[in-house]
């Protein structure tokens, strides 16, 4: 007589959310309000809520998007400063988690090392590292909310002569808490959002700052407060005011992006005129502020209340555009032979992309190789079941897209519960789909990682649309069973069920 087949493994939770930053807390809110019968847990590798906004502590760190769109739509941002300091954003995320009770679902110091999917069981088996050692957690669904940056370290190129430099070299991702910059000569290497944030902040702390850039970026001054939103909050209930402020800022940002794409020369001239008007006394302004690429081929750098321009006008900061030949004991030697004296060198040279938080994924025993797959609707990957990952817009606020993704994930989970499905998976794209790079950006951090990323396709649903309005309609009201996303039953195991 044959022995009975072993019972299938039961899930420990229905949904595991990876990361307790903006993405994870947004997903948790929607899960507990739209799928209240599902059990979920948030696995956070670090010991705090906030993600990026808790990790990065360099001087002046702030949002590069307005907080009416970067904030949660279910809890509108109320501070007058809409280009907000990093610490204020961290407090906002933490307070939101506490307000809605999602903080009680967080397992801190839990890092997922590997995730193995079994179609036979319709389960993810997660191998986790915690303070108590390794252990196994099983779940039905996985939400990767850790973004796509490597939290372990940023991009830090090796410079010739680096070992001879007599001062301190610091990367913004690992800013020393005890670093006193007052009276020191600081060279900030870089021209992106981090560099233009650091320069005025360090100057305010009494440092003599030189921004050393190989090539310029587009830099746009932006008010740190939103007078229109302030009036809305005086006239309307909070929810209505927040919604209108959000939609207004989305529309303005999208209009600027579309104008840049349609008429890049006009947008280029508009931005450069603003820069020249803000820096009337600066020599070689064309050399320092005229990029070789079109607007939005890389993300624009916002400077709230023109703080970078003010530091340059006041002489507390200077800018140099040149290559770095080598480091010398007293600072940097440039390609032109000019030398920049420095006591501290800050390498604001970019971040590293790290898809899926570096988790080793297998599907039915086959290792997941990201470059062999395409992204479905900017939220799932071809051939990988019951996994949603958070990837925001490159031309707008991160949270805009994440909130749409979280809502659609809940629609999928409810659809599976009602119809008795065990899992869903985007089918492999057909031969007519042309593969394209995932991120259409010329930024160094994108180019360095392109070979390790999945791609996007030439048309929907494989194409990433950098358009919140179109995505809003498709994600909120579009059919789930669209011919690409396949819903499947497994007779061996029960479907997702309430507690």
N, C-alpha and C positions, 0 to 999 in steps of 0.2 A: 504494500500500500504506500502510495507516494505521500511524503510529508507535505503539509499545507505550505503554500508560498508565504514567505515572510511578509508581515504587514509593512506597508510603505512608511517611510519616515514622516513624522508629523512636523510641521513648521513650528518654530519657537515663536515667531511673529509673522504677521502677514506681509508687512512691508518694512524694509530696512532703508533708512535715509542715511546717506554718507555725507557728513559735514553739517556743522551747526552755524553756518554763516547765513547770508541773505537767502541763498537758494534753499538750504535745508529748512530754515524756519518758515519760509513761504510754503514749501511743500507740506510741512507738518500742519500748518493752519488749514490748508485745503483738505488734507486727509481727514482731520478730525471733525471738520464741519460738513464735508460732502460725503464722506464714507465713515460715519461714526462707529460702525460696528467692526471695523478692521483694526487689528492691533498693529501698532508701529513702534519702532525704536529708532533713535538718531544715534549713529556712531560717530563720535568726534575724536580724531586722533590726538588733538591737543587737549588742554585742560580748561578751555574757556569757550564761551559763545562769541561769535563775531566773525570768524573766518579771516579773510584778508584784513578786515578792519581791527582785528585784535593782534594779528601777526606783525603788521607793519607799524613801527613806532618812530620812524624818522621825523625830524622837525618839519612841521608844516603839512604833514600828510592830510589830504582832503579828497573829497569826491571830485571826479572830472565830469560829472553830470549833475543836473539839478536834482535835489532830493524829492521834488514832487513826482518825478518819474523813477528815481532810483529807490525811493521808499516803497513800503508795502501799500497796495491800494486799499487793503482792509484796515489800515491804520495810517491815515494821512500824516505826513510830516508837518509839524506845527511850528518849528523854530523859524525865526525870521531869516537866518542864514540858510540859503538854499544850496550854496556851494559850501558844504559842511566840513568841519574838521573831522579827522579820522576817529578821534576819541568820542565825539558826539554821535557819530554813526554807530560805533561799537555799543554805546549805551542804549541807543535806539533799538538795535537788534536784540540786545539782551532784555530790555524792558518789554519788548513785544513778545518774546518767548515766555517771559514770566507772566505777562498779562493774560495770555491765552492758554497757559498751562503746558506748552510744549517743552518747557525746560525740564519737566518731570520725566520726560521720555528720553533724555539724553544720557548716553553712557560715555563719559569722558575717558580719555586715554585708551580708546579702543580703535586700533588701526586695522583695517581689513587688508590682509596680505594677499589672499587669493579668493576667487569666487568661481565655483564650479556649478554649471547648470546641468540638470538631468531632465531630459524630456520625458523619460519613463515615469519619473516621480513628480514632474512639474515643480521642481524645487531648486532653489539656489542653496548651495552649501558654502558657507563663508568661513574661511580660516582667519581668525582674529588674534591680534597680539594686544594684550592688556597688561596692566601692572601685575596681574596674577599669573601671567604666562599665556601660552596659546590655548585657544579653545574654539569649538565649532558652534556656529549659529546657523539655523536653517530658516529660510523665508521663501515666500511665494514670489515676491516682487522686490526689485532693487531700484532705488532712485539715487543716482550718483550726483550729489550736490556739492562736490568739492571743487568745482570750476576746472580750469585747465592750466593753472600755474603750479609750478613745483614749489611747494612750501619749504623744502629742505634747503634750497639755495637758488640764487639768481645767476644770471650770466655774468661771469667775471673773467674777462680775457686776461691772459698773461702778457705783461709788457716787458720788453727788453730792459734789463737793468733794474727790475722791480726789487730785487734783493738788496740793492744798494741804497734805496730810499731811506733816509734817516727818520722820517716821520711815520705816521700811522695811516694805513690804508683801510677804508671802511666801505662795505657794500650796504646800501640803504635797507636791504632785507634783514640785516643783522646789525642794527644800529646799537652801539654801546650805551647803556643807560647813564653811565658816568662820564660821558664825553662832554667836556666843557669847551665850547668853541670861541668864547669871548676873547678877542684880541689875537686870534690865530688866523694865519693865512690858509685858506681852504680852496683847493681846486676841485670843482665838481665836473667830472667827465661825463658828458652826455648832453642830449638835446631834447629828450622826450618829456613826458608828463612828470616823471619823478624829478628830473633835473630842474625844470622850471618851477617846481614846487619848493625844492630845497634851497635854491639860490636866495630868494627873498627872505625865507624863514631864517636861514643862517645869518644873513646880513642883519636881520632884526635882533639877533642874539649877540651882535657885536663882532662877528667875524668879518674878515676882509676876503671877499669871495670872488673867484674867477671861474666863470663857466667856460669850459673847454669843449668845443664841439667839432666833430669831423665834418658835419654837414648840418644845415639848419632844418628846423621844423616850422610848420605854420603855427603861430601863436596868436590867440585871440583873447582880448580882454572881455570880461563878462561880469556884470554886477553880481555881488554875492547875495543880494536880497532881491526878492521878486515883489515889486510894488503891486502888480495886478493881483497876485495870489493873496497878498495881505488884505486888499479890498474885498476879495471874494469871501475870506474868512470873517470879515466884519459884517457882511451883508447876508450870508447864507449859512445854513447848517453845515457842520464840519464835513459830513460825508459828501454833500453836494459840492461844496467848495473844493474839497480835495480832488473830486472827480473832474471838475472843470479845469482846475489848475493843471492837472495831469494831462488832460487832452490838449489843452492849449500848448503846453511845452512840447508834447509829442509832435503836434502839427508843425510847430516852428522848426524843430530840429529836423524833421523829415523834409520840410520845404528847403531848408538850407542844404541838406545832403543832395536832394534831387537837382537843385540848381547847380551845385558843384559838378554833378555828373553831366548835366546837359550843357553847361557853359563854364567849363573849368577856367578858361582865361579870364572871364569876368569875375568869377569868385576869387581867383588869385589876385587880380588887381584890387578888388575890394578889401581883402585881408591885408595886403601890403600897404595900401593907403592908410588903413587904421594903425598899422605898426609905425609908419613914418610920422603920422600925426602925433603919436604917443611918445616918440623919441626924436624930437626936433634937433637936438644937439649931438646925437650919436654919429660918429664917423663910420664909414663903410657899412651903412645900414643894409644895403643890398646884399653885401657879402654875408652878413650875419643872420639875415632873416628871409632870404629868398631860396626856398627849397628847389631841388631839381625835379621834383615830382608834382603832380597835380593835387589840389586839395582833396582830401579823403582817400587818396591812395594809401595814406597812413592816417591814423586818428589825429584830429586837431588837438592842440594843447590849450586848455583854458587857463587864464590867469585871473582870478577873482579880483575885482576892483583894481586891475592893472598893477598888481603888486610887484611883479618882475620889472615892468617898465619903470616904476617909481624907484626901485633900487638902482637901476642903471642910470636914471636921470640924476639921482642924488650922489652917485659915485661910490656907494657902499658895495656895489658889485660891478664887475666888468665882464666882457665877453670876448672870447678869442675863437676864431674859426680856422682850424689847421689840423693836420695829422699829428699824432704823437710818435716821435722817433724812438724815444726811450725815456725811462725814469732815471733821474740822477739823485745824488744824496740830498740836494736842496729843493727838488721838485720835479718838473717835467721839462724835457727838451723837445721842441716841436719840429716838424718837418722843415720849417723855414729857418731853423737855427735859433729862433727866439726861445727864451726860457721863462717858465712860470714858477715863481717861488711858492712853496707850499709847506705847511706844517702837517696838514692832513689832506689826503687825497680821497675823494668820494667817487667810487665807480658806479655811477648811475647809468650803467651800460645795458640795462634791460633784464628781463626775466626769462625763465625757461618754461616752455609748455610741457605739461605732464598730464596727458589725457587719462581720465578715469582714476585719477589719484594714484596712478602707478600700480593699481591692483592687477594681479595676474589672473586673467579670465580664460576659462575653458568652457566650451559648449559641447556637451556629450563627448567629453574626452579630447576634443580638438582645441588646441590653443588658439586664442583669439589674436589675430594679427591685424591691427587697426588699418594699416595701409591697404589691405585686401577688401575693405568694405566701404559702402557708401552710407551716408547719414540720411535717415528718413525724417522728413519734416523738422529737421534740426533738433530732434529729441530722442531718436532711437537709432540703432545701427542694424543694417541688413544682416539677417541670419542670427541675431542674438535675441532670444525670447525674454519677455518680462523684465526688460531693463530700459529705464529712461535715464538720460543724462542731461545735466543742466549746462546749456551754453547760451549765453545772452547775445544781444546784438553787438556788432562792432561799430555801428554808426549811431547808437543811441544807448540809453541806460540798460544795464545788465538785467535789472529786475523786470523790465517790461516783458521780455521774452520768457523769463523764468516763470512768471505768474501765469502766462498763457499755457506753458508746458505743464505746470502743476494742475491746473484746472482740467486740461485734456487727459492727463494721467488718471485723474479721479473719474472722468467719464468712462475711460477704458475699464477701470476696475469695477465700476458699477455695471457696465455692460456685461462683463464676464460673470459677475455674480448673478445677474438676472437670467442670463442665457445658459448658465452652467458650464462656461468655458474654463479651462484650467490655465491657459496661457495664450499670449498673442506674440506674433513675430513678424517683422517686415520681410516679405519674400525677397529673394535676390532680384536685383533689377534686370530688366530685359536687355537684349543686345542693342536696342535702339537708344539706350541711355549713354551719353558721352560723359566720361569722368572728368571732373574739374577739381582744382584745389579747394579744400574746405574753406579757407579764409582768403578772401580776395584782397590781401593787404601786402604791401611791399616792406613792411616793418621787419627788422632783423630777427626778432623773436619768432615771427611766423615763418620766415624763410629757413631759419635753422632747423625748425621742427617739421617742415612740410612732409618729408619722406616717412615720418612716423605717424602721421595723422590719417584718419579715414578721409575719403573724398566726398564731394557732393556731385549731383548729377546735373544734366543739361536742362531738365525741366521737372516740374512738380510731379510727385511729392519729394523728389530727391534734391531739388534745388533750394538753397537757403535764400529766402526773400528778406532783405533788410528793410522791411516795410511793416510797421506795427499794425496799421489799419487793415492790410490784406490778411495778415496772420490772425488778427483778432476775429475776423469773420470766419476764416477757415478753421481755426482751433476751437472756437466757441460753438459753431453751428455746422461745420462740415461733417460729412458722414464718417463714422469710424471704420466701417467695413468698406474701404475705398478701392478694393481690388488688389491692394499691395499689402496692407496690414491683415494678416491671417489670424483668425481666432480658432483655437483648437481645443478639443476635449480629450481627456485621458480617462479611460474607464477604470484604471487601476487606483486612482486617487480621487478624493473629492475635490470639487472646485473650490475657489475662494469662498469661505463661508463666514458668517458673523460669529462673534464669540458666543 
